[in-house]
Amino acid sequence: MTNDKIVITGFDKNKSVYDKENETFKLMIFTLSETPTEEWAETYRTNGYMSYNVTNCQFKNKELHLLDFYCPINELQSFVDDLKGRFEKVNMKFEEIKNEDQSYHSIIDNLKF
């Protein structure tokens, strides 16, 4: 489990590929504060945190890659805001898990015999 929150820190416009005619990003790349663990990435993909209109997302090192993603360019900011909110929800979920683990260990460690 990661110790720090994972946040989106930027958008790589040089590596991202936008098809203006179809209003589709063939490849959309966001930079991240750190590399997500496999557990974090899987939670994002499978527990309802991934955006409803994203079907192919990959985490590569400190990047989020979205493939074949429909998004009119004038809606990109609201998509980014939504994506940041979804990342925050996953971070909060991991904070809850971390707190539960700490509570569990604290109770076990403080048993009196």
N, C-alpha and C positions, 0 to 999 in steps of 0.2 A: 504494500500500500504506500502511496506517495505521502510525504509529510507536508508538502506545500500545495496550495491551491493551484490549479491549472487554469490559466486565463489566456485569452486571445490577445496577442500583443501587436498584431499587424496583419496586413494583406500584401501578398507578394504579387504585385501587378505585372512584373516582368516574366514570371513563370506561369501565371494564370492565362488561360486561353478563352476568349469570349467570342461566340458566334453571333454577331449582330443580327443577322437575318432571322435566326431561329430563337433569339433571346435566350441562348443557352451557354452556360460555361462548360466547355469541354473539360476544362480543368480549373479548379478554383483552389488556391493555396493560401491558408492562413498560418501565420507564425504563432507559436505558443510559448508560454513562459518556461515550460519544461516538457520533457518527454513523458507522456502518460504511461502509467503501468498498464499491463495487459488487462488487469482487473478493472481499472478506471475506464479504459477504452471500451471494454465489453459492456460495462454498466451503461455507458453513454449510448451504445448501439442497440441494446436489447431491452432496456427497462423504460422505454417511453420517453427518453430524454432527447433522442435524435429528432430533428425537425421532420414533420410529416412529409415534406416534399423532397427530402434527401434520401436517395436509395443506395448510393454507393459512397461510403466515406472510409478513408484510411488514415491512420496515424503513422507518420514516418518521422522518427526522431522528434524534433520540436516543431513539427508541421502537421496541419490537418489538411488532407487532400479530399476535395469533393469532386466527383466525376459526373459528367453529363447532367448537370444541374440547371434546371430552368429557373431563370430569375431575370426579369426585365431590369436593366441597369438602374432605372430610377427607383427601384424597390430594394436595391442592395443595402442601403443603410438600415432599413427596418429588418431585413434578414439578419444583418450583423448584430443588431440590438437583441433580436430574438435568440440568436446563437449564443451570445454572451450570457443571457439569462439561463439558457439550458446548461451551459457549462457551470454556472453558479449553483444550479440545482444539484448537479452531480457532485460538486465540491461539498455542498451541505450534506448530502447523503453520506459521503465518506467521512465527514466530520462526526456525524451521528454514530457511524460504525466505530470510529476511533474512540469516541467517548464511551460507548458500550463496552468495548474491549478494555479500556482503562478501568471502568467500574467493576467489571468482572474480575480482573486481575487484583484490584484493590481489595475486593471482598475476600477472594481466595487467600491473598497474602496476609490478611488480618484475622484469619481464623485463629481462635484461641483453643489450645489443647492442654 
